[in-house]
Amino acid sequence: MREASAEDADVLADVHTRTRTAYYTAGGMPEAELADPSAWGERREVWARVLAAPDRATLVAEDSGGTVVGLLTAGPPHHEDLDASTYYELYQIGVLAHAWGRGVGGALHREFVALAAAAGCTEGVLECWASNARAQRFYARNGWRPDGARRPGPLDHDYLRLRLKLVSHRF
């Protein structure tokens, strides 16, 4: 596990592209809708901005050979109804499919909890696509619960907002 740097923008765009393709296709979205080559360049630009943002934390998980197999990005909440002094948002955990079941997601989640605690926050918040059953199971196992907020998502499947009480997760 290490902090991502500006030099990681390409690899983050790649991991992001591959992980989002895995969960959207598992949720019923045709892969052809996700394969637009220009979208990779747009994601690369977004990652470059994320890496330059001083209020965001971005970490990468590497395998024993130094290849990035997962990512985490987090920071202040994007939700107007949530106070940044209380809530820390998990924007994304992404793990490449070949690394599923090896503890990468759990390690990234523990890093999120540590980052939130270091920011002085007592609750975590995230959004999860309703059709991403694998992610929902992962977050439920780690104590996340829906708070009732939703926003429209692809294929008429909403993004669900989940919260985590961090006090019980402190080290």
C-alpha positions in Angstrom: 0.0 0.0 0.0 1.3 3.4 -0.9 0.2 6.9 -1.5 -0.5 7.6 -5.2 1.5 10.2 -7.0 1.0 12.2 -10.2 2.9 9.6 -12.1 0.1 7.1 -11.3 -2.6 8.8 -13.4 -2.3 6.3 -16.2 -2.4 3.2 -14.0 -5.3 4.7 -12.0 -7.3 5.3 -15.1 -6.6 1.7 -16.2 -7.6 0.2 -12.9 -10.7 2.4 -12.7 -11.7 1.4 -16.2 -11.3 -2.3 -15.6 -13.0 -2.3 -12.2 -16.0 -0.2 -13.3 -16.3 -2.4 -16.4 -16.5 -5.5 -14.1 -19.2 -4.1 -11.8 -21.3 -2.4 -14.5 -21.3 -5.5 -16.7 -22.1 -7.7 -13.7 -25.1 -5.4 -13.1 -26.4 -5.8 -16.6 -24.8 -3.0 -18.6 -23.6 -4.1 -22.1 -19.8 -4.0 -22.3 -20.0 -2.2 -25.6 -21.4 0.8 -23.7 -18.3 0.9 -21.5 -15.7 0.4 -24.2 -15.5 3.9 -25.6 -11.8 4.6 -26.0 -12.2 8.3 -25.5 -13.6 7.7 -22.0 -10.2 6.3 -20.9 -8.6 9.6 -21.7 -11.3 11.5 -19.8 -10.8 9.2 -16.8 -7.0 9.8 -17.0 -7.6 13.6 -16.9 -10.0 13.2 -13.9 -7.4 11.1 -12.1 -4.7 13.8 -12.8 -7.0 16.3 -11.1 -7.8 14.0 -8.2 -4.1 13.5 -7.6 -3.5 17.2 -7.6 -6.4 17.9 -5.1 -5.0 18.7 -1.7 -8.1 17.6 0.2 -8.2 14.1 -1.3 -6.3 11.0 -0.3 -5.5 8.5 -3.0 -3.8 5.2 -2.3 -2.8 2.2 -4.4 -2.4 -1.4 -3.4 0.3 -3.3 -5.2 0.9 -7.0 -5.5 4.3 -8.6 -4.5 5.7 -7.7 -8.0 4.8 -4.0 -7.6 1.8 -4.1 -10.0 -1.1 -1.9 -8.9 -4.1 -4.2 -8.2 -6.4 -1.8 -6.3 -7.1 1.8 -5.5 -8.7 4.0 -2.9 -9.7 7.6 -3.0 -11.4 9.5 -0.2 -12.0 13.0 1.2 -14.6 15.5 2.3 -18.2 14.6 1.5 -19.8 15.7 -1.8 -23.2 15.7 -0.2 -24.6 19.1 0.8 -26.5 17.7 3.8 -23.4 16.3 5.4 -20.9 18.2 7.6 -17.3 17.7 6.6 -16.2 17.9 10.2 -18.2 14.7 10.9 -18.3 12.8 7.6 -15.5 11.5 5.5 -16.4 10.1 2.0 -15.1 7.0 0.4 -15.2 8.0 -3.2 -14.0 4.7 -4.5 -12.4 1.4 -3.7 -11.5 -0.5 -6.8 -9.8 -3.9 -7.0 -9.0 -5.8 -10.2 -11.0 -9.0 -10.6 -7.9 -11.2 -10.5 -7.1 -9.9 -7.0 -10.6 -10.4 -5.5 -10.6 -12.6 -2.4 -7.0 -11.8 -1.5 -7.7 -9.2 1.1 -6.9 -6.2 -1.0 -10.4 -4.6 -0.6 -10.2 -5.2 3.2 -6.8 -3.6 3.4 -8.0 -0.6 1.4 -11.1 -0.3 3.6 -8.9 -0.3 6.8 -6.9 2.5 5.2 -10.1 4.5 4.6 -11.1 4.0 8.3 -7.6 5.2 9.4 -7.8 8.2 7.0 -11.3 9.2 8.3 -10.1 8.9 11.9 -7.0 11.0 11.2 -9.4 13.7 9.7 -11.3 13.7 13.0 -14.5 12.3 11.4 -16.9 10.0 13.2 -18.8 8.7 10.2 -18.1 7.5 6.7 -20.3 7.9 3.7 -20.2 6.4 0.2 -22.5 5.7 -2.8 -22.9 2.3 -4.2 -24.7 1.4 -7.4 -27.8 -0.7 -6.5 -26.8 -3.4 -9.1 -23.3 -3.8 -7.7 -24.3 -6.7 -5.4 -20.6 -7.7 -4.7 -19.8 -4.2 -3.4 -23.0 -4.1 -1.4 -22.0 -7.4 0.3 -18.5 -6.1 1.0 -19.7 -2.9 2.5 -22.4 -4.6 4.6 -19.7 -7.0 6.0 -17.7 -3.9 7.0 -20.6 -2.3 8.9 -22.0 0.1 6.2 -25.7 0.6 6.2 -28.1 2.4 3.7 -29.3 5.8 5.0 -32.2 6.0 2.6 -30.7 8.6 0.2 -30.5 7.7 -3.4 -29.7 9.3 -6.7 -30.4 8.1 -10.3 -27.9 5.7 -11.8 -27.4 3.8 -15.1 -30.1 1.3 -16.3 -32.6 2.9 -13.9 -30.7 1.4 -11.0 -30.1 4.1 -8.3 -26.9 4.8 -6.4 -27.5 4.1 -2.8 -25.9 6.1 0.0 -24.4 4.1 2.8 -23.0 5.3 6.1 -20.5 3.8 8.6 -20.1 4.7 12.2 -16.4 5.0 12.6 -16.1 5.1 16.4 -16.5 1.3 16.6 -13.9 0.9 13.9 -11.1 2.9 15.4 -7.8 1.2 16.0 
